[in-house]
Amino acid sequence: MKKSLTAIGLSLVFVGSANAANWGYEGSHGPEHWGEFASECAQGKNQSPIDIHSATQAELAKLQLDYQGKVVALTNNGHTLQTSIEGENVLTIDGKAFALKQFHFHTPSENHVDGKSYPLEAHYVHADEQGNLAVVAVFFEQGKANPALANLLENVPERDQNVAIRAPFDANALIPSDKDYYRFNGSLTTPPCSEGVRWLVIKDPQSISAEQIAQFEHVMGENNRPVQPLNARMVLTK
């Protein structure tokens, strides 16, 4: 599994044109058909995203994010807008260091909380030296314009193109100051839907304006996988 997550997970988060031809979010290539070519999408028991409810109180460690780098570029891979990041950016969890590889976006949110979805969700994808994956998720709700997102959306690339960020910004600019979170075991939310992913969903949403939401929707459309059964999993919270 570890080897699979290394090879598949990191190739997924940098989705190429070959994968882009095989899956999408509607019609015959939509989520209900992913299991036809990626069996774990249909047969997995710990799939993501989920509707977070009835979380169990636990002694969760404080979320340790040490992001020192900058967001320097933006890629439109046909499925999402995905950032490129320079510098050292580390999540420490379970006594292990996970390096931030990129973050990308989904409209509307993939994870829900008590049945509620948000207009935007960012996924910060990390990997440790063995290729194990951990995703930090951040919700956005409509309100004031977000300055960091304004920088990101200033020059949006066409499909299969990437552009440099004119004003590179801190990798932690979209992370809330209140980092209370939910934790559960899950999967990649796109094919091949590989399981064994640590999910850390921050409770406190960030702000995004209606205009910024519309910009994301115009470029990405609705790129959210429906919520998946929780099955025997527990969602933990502090």
Backbone as CSV, one residue per row, in Angstrom:
resi,resn,N_x,N_y,N_z,CA_x,CA_y,CA_z,C_x,C_y,C_z
1,MET,0.826,-1.210,0.000,0.000,0.000,0.000,0.853,1.250,0.000
2,LYS,1.929,1.249,0.791,2.768,2.440,0.860,3.371,2.751,-0.494
3,LYS,3.861,1.691,-1.167,4.449,1.902,-2.479,3.405,2.404,-3.451
4,SER,2.201,1.831,-3.353,1.116,2.245,-4.233,0.768,3.704,-4.027
5,LEU,0.681,4.134,-2.765,0.348,5.523,-2.497,1.432,6.454,-3.000
6,THR,2.685,6.033,-2.910,3.765,6.875,-3.410,3.632,7.080,-4.901
7,ALA,3.501,5.980,-5.614,3.483,6.056,-7.068,2.195,6.649,-7.597
8,ILE,1.077,6.207,-7.009,-0.218,6.623,-7.526,-0.654,7.953,-6.952
9,GLY,-0.496,8.103,-5.644,-0.974,9.319,-4.997,-0.281,10.555,-5.502
10,LEU,1.041,10.507,-5.598,1.750,11.705,-6.022,1.576,11.958,-7.504
11,SER,1.382,10.897,-8.295,1.093,11.137,-9.705,-0.297,11.730,-9.853
12,LEU,-1.211,11.330,-8.964,-2.560,11.879,-9.019,-2.569,13.359,-8.713
13,VAL,-1.864,13.756,-7.683,-1.945,15.146,-7.291,-1.230,16.052,-8.272
14,PHE,-0.515,15.445,-9.205,0.020,16.173,-10.347,-0.576,15.539,-11.595
15,VAL,-1.898,15.582,-11.722,-2.618,14.839,-12.747,-2.127,15.195,-14.138
16,GLY,-1.856,14.184,-14.947,-1.397,14.393,-16.311,-2.509,14.212,-17.312
17,SER,-2.204,14.456,-18.578,-3.212,14.412,-19.624,-3.737,13.003,-19.845
18,ALA,-2.902,11.970,-19.601,-3.369,10.598,-19.788,-4.506,10.285,-18.831
19,ASN,-4.359,10.662,-17.557,-5.432,10.446,-16.595,-6.641,11.303,-16.910
20,ALA,-6.392,12.511,-17.398,-7.482,13.447,-17.647,-8.477,12.896,-18.645
21,ALA,-8.008,12.021,-19.562,-8.899,11.469,-20.575,-9.796,10.380,-20.004
22,ASN,-9.464,9.860,-18.824,-10.150,8.696,-18.281,-11.262,9.003,-17.293
23,TRP,-11.249,10.173,-16.681,-12.247,10.440,-15.656,-12.590,11.922,-15.605
24,GLY,-13.759,12.184,-15.038,-14.214,13.558,-14.886,-15.274,13.600,-13.804
25,TYR,-16.149,14.590,-13.892,-17.150,14.773,-12.837,-18.590,14.700,-13.340
26,GLU,-18.773,14.337,-14.605,-20.135,14.229,-15.112,-20.195,13.213,-16.239
27,GLY,-21.401,12.776,-16.541,-21.613,11.857,-17.645,-20.940,10.513,-17.448
28,SER,-20.528,9.904,-18.547,-19.959,8.554,-18.513,-18.595,8.487,-17.847
29,HIS,-17.980,9.641,-17.584,-16.686,9.672,-16.898,-16.824,10.152,-15.450
30,GLY,-18.065,10.324,-14.983,-18.308,10.878,-13.658,-18.044,9.894,-12.530
31,PRO,-18.158,10.368,-11.282,-17.818,9.554,-10.110,-18.512,8.200,-10.039
32,GLU,-19.764,8.130,-10.526,-20.474,6.854,-10.442,-19.864,5.801,-11.364
33,HIS,-18.967,6.219,-12.277,-18.329,5.283,-13.206,-16.854,5.044,-12.898
34,TRP,-16.309,5.736,-11.911,-14.872,5.586,-11.635,-14.494,4.150,-11.288
35,GLY,-15.372,3.443,-10.617,-15.078,2.067,-10.228,-14.914,1.124,-11.396
36,GLU,-15.355,1.539,-12.588,-15.227,0.688,-13.767,-13.779,0.544,-14.211
37,PHE,-12.935,1.510,-13.876,-11.517,1.423,-14.258,-10.582,1.585,-13.058
38,ALA,-11.132,1.955,-11.902,-10.348,2.065,-10.668,-11.179,1.408,-9.571
39,SER,-10.967,0.126,-9.368,-11.877,-0.676,-8.545,-12.021,-0.167,-7.119
40,GLU,-10.962,0.425,-6.561,-11.036,0.871,-5.171,-12.057,1.988,-4.989
41,CYS,-12.325,2.744,-6.058,-13.335,3.808,-5.980,-14.705,3.235,-5.640
42,ALA,-14.973,2.004,-6.092,-16.268,1.374,-5.847,-16.236,0.387,-4.690
43,GLN,-15.098,-0.258,-4.476,-15.029,-1.344,-3.503,-14.403,-0.949,-2.171
44,GLY,-13.745,0.201,-2.112,-13.089,0.627,-0.879,-14.079,0.883,0.245
45,LYS,-13.661,0.638,1.468,-14.513,0.829,2.641,-14.153,2.082,3.433
46,ASN,-13.064,2.735,3.065,-12.618,3.945,3.767,-12.413,5.075,2.764
47,GLN,-13.460,5.377,2.028,-13.364,6.345,0.950,-13.643,7.773,1.425
48,SER,-13.088,8.709,0.692,-13.297,10.142,0.934,-13.914,10.774,-0.305
49,PRO,-14.679,11.861,-0.104,-14.933,12.608,1.131,-16.051,11.972,1.958
50,ILE,-16.321,12.592,3.124,-17.397,12.113,3.985,-18.201,13.297,4.511
51,ASP,-19.375,12.967,5.061,-20.151,13.945,5.826,-19.747,13.762,7.282
52,ILE,-19.129,14.777,7.862,-18.599,14.691,9.223,-19.714,14.984,10.224
53,HIS,-20.062,13.990,11.013,-21.057,14.185,12.072,-20.783,13.178,13.179
54,SER,-21.309,13.453,14.347,-21.131,12.574,15.513,-19.662,12.255,15.750
55,ALA,-18.823,13.290,15.735,-17.395,13.089,15.973,-17.151,12.682,17.424
56,THR,-16.153,11.847,17.621,-15.797,11.339,18.944,-14.700,12.193,19.566
57,GLN,-14.916,12.639,20.795,-13.907,13.428,21.496,-12.667,12.575,21.763
58,ALA,-11.497,13.163,21.475,-10.241,12.439,21.651,-9.138,13.420,22.004
59,GLU,-8.035,12.895,22.509,-6.879,13.728,22.848,-6.008,13.914,21.609
60,LEU,-6.511,14.681,20.667,-5.748,14.934,19.449,-4.640,15.938,19.722
61,ALA,-3.491,15.698,19.123,-2.387,16.645,19.239,-2.705,17.917,18.466
62,LYS,-2.130,19.017,18.882,-2.272,20.269,18.156,-1.745,20.092,16.740
63,LEU,-2.452,20.664,15.775,-2.031,20.552,14.380,-0.729,21.325,14.173
64,GLN,0.330,20.606,13.825,1.652,21.205,13.697,1.985,21.440,12.225
65,LEU,1.774,22.658,11.786,2.101,23.061,10.422,3.226,24.080,10.470
66,ASP,4.316,23.781,9.811,5.439,24.711,9.720,5.697,24.989,8.243
67,TYR,4.919,25.936,7.713,5.041,26.321,6.309,5.905,27.571,6.224
68,GLN,7.067,27.459,5.599,7.976,28.589,5.474,8.153,29.053,4.034
69,GLY,7.542,28.328,3.094,7.747,28.619,1.684,6.714,29.554,1.087
70,LYS,6.774,29.671,-0.229,5.908,30.568,-0.984,5.164,29.809,-2.085
71,VAL,3.957,30.279,-2.375,3.201,29.805,-3.527,3.684,30.594,-4.734
72,VAL,4.219,29.893,-5.738,4.899,30.589,-6.834,4.254,30.395,-8.197
73,ALA,3.385,29.387,-8.346,2.788,29.137,-9.656,1.443,28.449,-9.494
74,LEU,0.647,28.500,-10.563,-0.687,27.914,-10.572,-0.867,27.140,-11.868
75,THR,-1.368,25.904,-11.750,-1.592,25.039,-12.903,-3.070,24.703,-13.023
76,ASN,-3.576,24.735,-14.246,-4.921,24.264,-14.548,-4.759,22.904,-15.224
77,ASN,-4.990,21.821,-14.480,-4.761,20.489,-15.046,-6.015,19.869,-15.657
78,GLY,-7.064,20.649,-15.792,-8.294,20.145,-16.372,-9.278,19.616,-15.348
79,HIS,-8.807,19.359,-14.143,-9.665,18.896,-13.053,-9.757,19.910,-11.925
80,THR,-8.703,20.691,-11.732,-8.640,21.626,-10.623,-7.588,22.684,-10.898
81,LEU,-7.544,23.693,-10.058,-6.437,24.643,-10.025,-5.499,24.195,-8.914
82,GLN,-4.234,23.992,-9.268,-3.259,23.405,-8.354,-2.027,24.290,-8.260
83,THR,-1.554,24.489,-7.044,-0.425,25.384,-6.817,0.912,24.655,-6.891
84,SER,1.952,25.423,-7.168,3.337,24.976,-7.015,3.956,25.803,-5.901
85,ILE,4.732,25.142,-5.056,5.239,25.780,-3.843,6.738,25.569,-3.724
86,GLU,7.436,26.602,-3.294,8.865,26.509,-3.038,9.131,26.618,-1.541
87,GLY,10.296,26.140,-1.114,10.680,26.250,0.287,10.296,25.036,1.097
88,GLU,10.555,25.112,2.392,10.291,24.001,3.298,8.947,24.199,3.982
89,ASN,8.064,23.220,3.793,6.711,23.300,4.335,6.351,21.933,4.892
90,VAL,6.217,21.840,6.206,6.129,20.528,6.851,4.922,20.431,7.781
91,LEU,4.220,19.323,7.677,3.200,18.901,8.633,3.808,17.786,9.473
92,THR,3.745,17.912,10.792,4.222,16.851,11.677,3.026,16.207,12.358
93,ILE,2.883,14.907,12.158,1.767,14.179,12.755,2.206,12.745,13.028
94,ASP,1.747,12.199,14.138,2.109,10.836,14.546,3.624,10.666,14.623
95,GLY,4.323,11.735,14.971,5.767,11.682,15.098,6.514,11.636,13.785
96,LYS,5.815,11.897,12.681,6.434,11.843,11.359,6.313,13.194,10.662
97,ALA,7.293,13.483,9.810,7.278,14.718,9.028,6.717,14.437,7.640
98,PHE,5.722,15.224,7.252,5.102,15.121,5.932,5.355,16.428,5.185
99,ALA,5.980,16.337,4.023,6.292,17.528,3.235,5.102,17.915,2.367
100,LEU,4.789,19.200,2.339,3.707,19.702,1.491,4.132,19.621,0.033
101,LYS,3.329,18.949,-0.787,3.620,18.801,-2.207,2.902,19.846,-3.053
102,GLN,1.678,20.164,-2.675,0.874,21.154,-3.393,-0.446,21.309,-2.656
103,PHE,-1.218,22.318,-3.040,-2.620,22.337,-2.636,-3.463,22.718,-3.832
104,HIS,-4.703,22.249,-3.807,-5.617,22.461,-4.930,-7.023,22.673,-4.374
105,PHE,-7.991,22.872,-5.267,-9.312,23.333,-4.841,-10.443,22.494,-5.430
106,HIS,-11.575,22.502,-4.696,-12.802,21.857,-5.151,-13.979,22.797,-4.924
107,THR,-14.842,22.905,-5.945,-16.075,23.688,-5.826,-17.275,22.811,-6.208
108,PRO,-18.291,22.696,-5.344,-18.260,23.107,-3.939,-17.389,22.154,-3.130
109,SER,-17.433,22.260,-1.807,-16.576,21.419,-0.970,-16.915,19.944,-1.164
110,GLU,-15.919,19.100,-0.937,-16.145,17.657,-1.006,-16.598,17.125,0.354
111,ASN,-15.867,17.430,1.396,-16.318,17.060,2.736,-17.471,17.958,3.169
112,HIS,-18.377,17.400,3.946,-19.491,18.142,4.530,-19.375,18.061,6.051
113,VAL,-20.034,18.976,6.735,-20.103,18.942,8.198,-21.568,19.016,8.604
114,ASP,-22.061,17.948,9.211,-23.475,17.864,9.595,-24.389,18.197,8.422
115,GLY,-24.038,17.674,7.262,-24.850,17.861,6.070,-24.604,19.151,5.318
116,LYS,-23.784,20.025,5.872,-23.521,21.319,5.239,-22.297,21.245,4.343
117,SER,-22.425,21.804,3.144,-21.276,21.947,2.260,-20.874,23.413,2.203
118,TYR,-19.676,23.666,1.734,-19.144,25.020,1.587,-18.875,25.288,0.111
119,PRO,-18.836,26.552,-0.297,-18.635,26.851,-1.715,-17.256,26.477,-2.249
120,LEU,-16.260,26.325,-1.354,-14.905,26.000,-1.797,-14.186,25.232,-0.697
121,GLU,-13.327,24.303,-1.102,-12.484,23.557,-0.168,-11.098,23.420,-0.776
122,ALA,-10.078,23.680,0.018,-8.688,23.501,-0.406,-8.128,22.248,0.242
123,HIS,-7.355,21.491,-0.533,-6.700,20.289,-0.032,-5.189,20.463,-0.108
124,TYR,-4.552,20.446,1.054,-3.091,20.539,1.152,-2.544,19.115,1.237
125,VAL,-1.876,18.683,0.195,-1.440,17.295,0.069,0.017,17.156,0.501
126,HIS,0.247,16.277,1.482,1.581,16.053,2.047,1.974,14.587,1.885
127,ALA,3.283,14.339,1.862,3.796,12.969,1.827,5.018,12.856,2.723
128,ASP,5.134,11.705,3.418,6.353,11.474,4.193,7.373,10.754,3.310
129,GLU,8.517,10.395,3.878,9.585,9.796,3.079,9.213,8.420,2.538
130,GLN,8.251,7.759,3.166,7.810,6.446,2.695,6.652,6.542,1.703
131,GLY,6.209,7.747,1.430,5.115,7.933,0.487,3.737,7.906,1.096
132,ASN,3.636,7.812,2.417,2.325,7.908,3.057,1.789,9.324,2.890
133,LEU,0.497,9.439,2.685,-0.116,10.737,2.404,-0.940,11.256,3.575
134,ALA,-0.953,12.568,3.723,-1.797,13.257,4.702,-2.341,14.509,4.038
135,VAL,-3.637,14.733,4.174,-4.286,15.884,3.555,-4.884,16.777,4.637
136,VAL,-4.531,18.044,4.593,-5.160,19.057,5.439,-6.190,19.781,4.581
137,ALA,-7.441,19.787,5.024,-8.516,20.419,4.265,-8.950,21.712,4.945
138,VAL,-9.191,22.732,4.121,-9.646,24.038,4.608,-10.913,24.422,3.855
139,PHE,-11.968,24.766,4.594,-13.217,25.226,4.005,-13.187,26.741,3.799
140,PHE,-13.988,27.199,2.833,-14.188,28.632,2.606,-15.683,28.892,2.539
141,GLU,-16.124,29.960,3.257,-17.526,30.347,3.182,-17.638,31.775,2.668
142,GLN,-18.778,32.074,2.046,-18.935,33.382,1.400,-18.920,34.510,2.416
143,GLY,-18.163,35.542,2.090,-18.024,36.708,2.956,-17.169,37.742,2.265
144,LYS,-16.158,38.230,2.957,-15.254,39.221,2.390,-14.298,38.566,1.395
145,ALA,-13.786,39.375,0.477,-12.797,38.884,-0.474,-11.542,38.430,0.270
146,ASN,-10.927,37.386,-0.222,-9.729,36.827,0.389,-8.497,37.329,-0.368
147,PRO,-7.613,38.101,0.279,-6.459,38.687,-0.418,-5.537,37.651,-1.048
148,ALA,-5.288,36.543,-0.357,-4.406,35.516,-0.919,-5.026,34.890,-2.162
149,LEU,-6.327,34.641,-2.119,-6.997,34.106,-3.299,-7.006,35.118,-4.432
150,ALA,-7.062,36.398,-4.091,-7.006,37.441,-5.120,-5.687,37.356,-5.881
151,ASN,-4.582,37.145,-5.165,-3.286,36.966,-5.823,-3.304,35.747,-6.734
152,LEU,-3.903,34.683,-6.243,-3.937,33.430,-6.988,-4.765,33.553,-8.264
153,LEU,-5.870,34.292,-8.167,-6.809,34.382,-9.280,-6.514,35.534,-10.234
154,GLU,-5.442,36.255,-9.977,-5.126,37.414,-10.812,-4.820,37.018,-12.252
155,ASN,-4.237,35.845,-12.431,-3.850,35.400,-13.771,-4.062,33.897,-13.862
156,VAL,-5.301,33.489,-14.129,-5.653,32.069,-14.124,-5.250,31.427,-15.453
157,PRO,-4.534,30.298,-15.414,-4.092,29.657,-16.653,-5.222,28.947,-17.385
158,GLU,-5.036,28.801,-18.693,-5.941,27.987,-19.487,-5.698,26.517,-19.155
159,ARG,-6.591,25.661,-19.601,-6.456,24.228,-19.335,-5.112,23.705,-19.831
160,ASP,-4.485,22.861,-19.010,-3.183,22.245,-19.294,-2.062,23.264,-19.409
161,GLN,-2.247,24.408,-18.773,-1.214,25.443,-18.760,-0.904,25.814,-17.310
162,ASN,0.251,26.445,-17.112,0.572,26.971,-15.787,1.156,28.363,-15.930
163,VAL,0.971,29.160,-14.893,1.456,30.538,-14.896,2.151,30.823,-13.570
164,ALA,3.092,31.746,-13.617,3.756,32.190,-12.393,2.837,33.137,-11.630
165,ILE,2.878,33.064,-10.311,2.134,34.000,-9.472,2.881,35.328,-9.470
166,ARG,2.200,36.394,-9.833,2.868,37.694,-9.933,3.369,38.187,-8.585
167,ALA,2.607,37.913,-7.551,3.018,38.307,-6.197,3.007,37.057,-5.319
168,PRO,4.086,36.247,-5.350,4.134,35.030,-4.539,3.762,35.315,-3.079
169,PHE,2.988,34.408,-2.488,2.526,34.629,-1.114,2.845,33.417,-0.249
170,ASP,2.780,33.624,1.057,3.145,32.576,2.005,2.258,31.342,1.831
171,ALA,2.882,30.180,1.937,2.143,28.931,1.783,1.062,28.766,2.847
172,ASN,1.226,29.445,3.983,0.239,29.320,5.070,-0.821,30.412,5.041
173,ALA,-0.861,31.203,3.980,-1.754,32.366,3.940,-3.232,31.995,4.004
174,LEU,-3.586,30.791,3.584,-4.987,30.374,3.576,-5.336,29.455,4.749
175,ILE,-4.375,29.238,5.644,-4.608,28.385,6.809,-5.177,29.229,7.950
176,PRO,-6.314,28.842,8.532,-6.884,29.618,9.642,-5.954,29.661,10.851
177,SER,-6.072,30.721,11.634,-5.283,30.806,12.869,-5.777,29.792,13.901
178,ASP,-7.084,29.543,13.919,-7.659,28.507,14.778,-7.608,27.189,14.011
179,LYS,-6.757,26.279,14.461,-6.515,25.051,13.707,-7.168,23.823,14.341
180,ASP,-8.222,24.005,15.116,-8.953,22.838,15.607,-9.440,22.034,14.405
181,TYR,-9.433,20.720,14.524,-9.683,19.915,13.332,-10.384,18.600,13.666
182,TYR,-10.932,18.008,12.606,-11.443,16.645,12.642,-10.389,15.736,12.007
183,ARG,-10.328,14.507,12.504,-9.386,13.550,11.916,-10.100,12.239,11.600
184,PHE,-9.797,11.683,10.424,-10.314,10.366,10.070,-9.407,9.738,9.017
185,ASN,-9.533,8.437,8.861,-8.811,7.721,7.816,-9.652,7.727,6.553
186,GLY,-9.007,7.964,5.426,-9.759,8.045,4.186,-8.929,7.685,2.975
187,SER,-9.281,8.321,1.868,-8.678,7.983,0.580,-8.431,9.244,-0.229
188,LEU,-7.806,9.053,-1.373,-7.794,10.105,-2.378,-9.227,10.298,-2.855
189,THR,-9.609,11.514,-3.190,-10.990,11.775,-3.616,-11.148,11.709,-5.126
190,THR,-10.098,11.324,-5.815,-10.131,11.154,-7.267,-9.477,9.821,-7.609
191,PRO,-9.762,9.267,-8.790,-9.149,7.990,-9.163,-7.635,8.042,-9.027
192,PRO,-7.030,7.009,-8.493,-7.561,5.657,-8.230,-8.200,5.466,-6.855
193,CYS,-8.466,6.551,-6.115,-9.172,6.481,-4.829,-8.428,5.630,-3.794
194,SER,-7.107,5.637,-3.849,-6.291,4.822,-2.940,-6.546,5.200,-1.486
195,GLU,-6.671,4.194,-0.631,-6.935,4.415,0.784,-5.628,4.488,1.574
196,GLY,-5.740,4.701,2.882,-4.569,4.851,3.730,-4.118,6.287,3.869
197,VAL,-5.018,7.234,3.584,-4.694,8.658,3.655,-5.176,9.224,4.987
198,ARG,-4.312,9.928,5.688,-4.706,10.640,6.905,-5.420,11.930,6.494
199,TRP,-6.636,12.122,6.989,-7.385,13.348,6.704,-7.497,14.200,7.961
200,LEU,-7.168,15.482,7.811,-7.217,16.462,8.890,-8.007,17.656,8.361
201,VAL,-9.243,17.781,8.791,-10.148,18.803,8.266,-10.292,19.916,9.294
202,ILE,-9.782,21.093,8.969,-9.838,22.230,9.890,-11.274,22.742,9.984
203,LYS,-11.721,22.981,11.213,-13.116,23.360,11.443,-13.434,24.788,11.009
204,ASP,-12.530,25.715,11.277,-12.786,27.142,11.074,-12.657,27.501,9.601
205,PRO,-13.734,27.953,8.938,-13.640,28.291,7.518,-13.001,29.654,7.292
206,GLN,-12.370,29.790,6.137,-11.842,31.061,5.690,-12.891,31.786,4.856
207,SER,-12.637,33.059,4.594,-13.593,33.881,3.848,-13.253,33.894,2.359
208,ILE,-14.300,33.972,1.544,-14.158,34.113,0.104,-15.354,34.913,-0.398
209,SER,-15.128,35.813,-1.340,-16.226,36.643,-1.844,-17.024,35.895,-2.907
210,ALA,-18.230,36.379,-3.172,-19.073,35.781,-4.204,-18.382,35.834,-5.563
211,GLU,-17.681,36.926,-5.828,-16.968,37.059,-7.103,-15.851,36.027,-7.216
212,GLN,-15.136,35.808,-6.127,-14.057,34.818,-6.153,-14.604,33.404,-6.315
213,ILE,-15.728,33.120,-5.668,-16.375,31.819,-5.851,-16.717,31.617,-7.319
214,ALA,-17.290,32.650,-7.934,-17.676,32.565,-9.342,-16.467,32.327,-10.241
215,GLN,-15.326,32.921,-9.900,-14.110,32.704,-10.686,-13.679,31.246,-10.640
216,PHE,-13.680,30.663,-9.453,-13.324,29.249,-9.342,-14.315,28.376,-10.104
217,GLU,-15.600,28.657,-9.948,-16.621,27.850,-10.617,-16.499,27.953,-12.125
218,HIS,-16.159,29.124,-12.620,-16.023,29.320,-14.068,-14.893,28.462,-14.629
219,VAL,-13.803,28.363,-13.890,-12.638,27.609,-14.368,-12.796,26.108,-14.131
220,MET,-13.273,25.720,-12.953,-13.269,24.310,-12.562,-14.613,23.619,-12.710
221,GLY,-15.711,24.381,-12.792,-17.018,23.765,-12.752,-17.246,23.128,-11.387
222,GLU,-18.095,22.117,-11.335,-18.317,21.386,-10.084,-17.393,20.173,-10.076
223,ASN,-16.327,20.258,-9.315,-15.329,19.176,-9.286,-15.262,18.517,-7.913
224,ASN,-16.426,18.168,-7.403,-16.506,17.535,-6.078,-17.081,16.129,-6.189
225,ARG,-16.358,15.172,-5.638,-16.881,13.814,-5.541,-17.960,13.791,-4.462
226,PRO,-19.067,13.070,-4.670,-20.093,12.969,-3.627,-19.532,12.326,-2.360
227,VAL,-20.170,12.625,-1.219,-19.721,12.033,0.041,-19.900,10.519,-0.012
228,GLN,-19.008,9.823,0.703,-18.960,8.365,0.704,-19.386,7.825,2.068
229,PRO,-19.807,6.567,2.128,-20.239,5.990,3.408,-19.114,5.991,4.440
230,LEU,-19.461,6.294,5.678,-18.470,6.274,6.750,-18.091,4.841,7.116
231,ASN,-19.031,3.926,6.989,-18.832,2.524,7.360,-18.371,2.430,8.812
232,ALA,-17.327,1.666,9.100,-16.934,1.425,10.493,-15.971,2.468,11.043
233,ARG,-15.690,3.500,10.270,-14.713,4.496,10.715,-15.251,5.395,11.818
234,MET,-14.305,5.941,12.588,-14.624,6.964,13.572,-14.003,8.279,13.131
235,VAL,-14.739,9.368,13.347,-14.194,10.708,13.153,-13.825,11.239,14.528
236,LEU,-12.592,11.678,14.679,-12.105,12.166,15.965,-12.033,13.685,15.976
237,THR,-12.259,14.270,17.135,-12.135,15.711,17.306,-11.654,15.988,18.722
238,LYS,-11.124,17.175,18.927,-10.588,17.523,20.238,-11.697,18.005,21.161
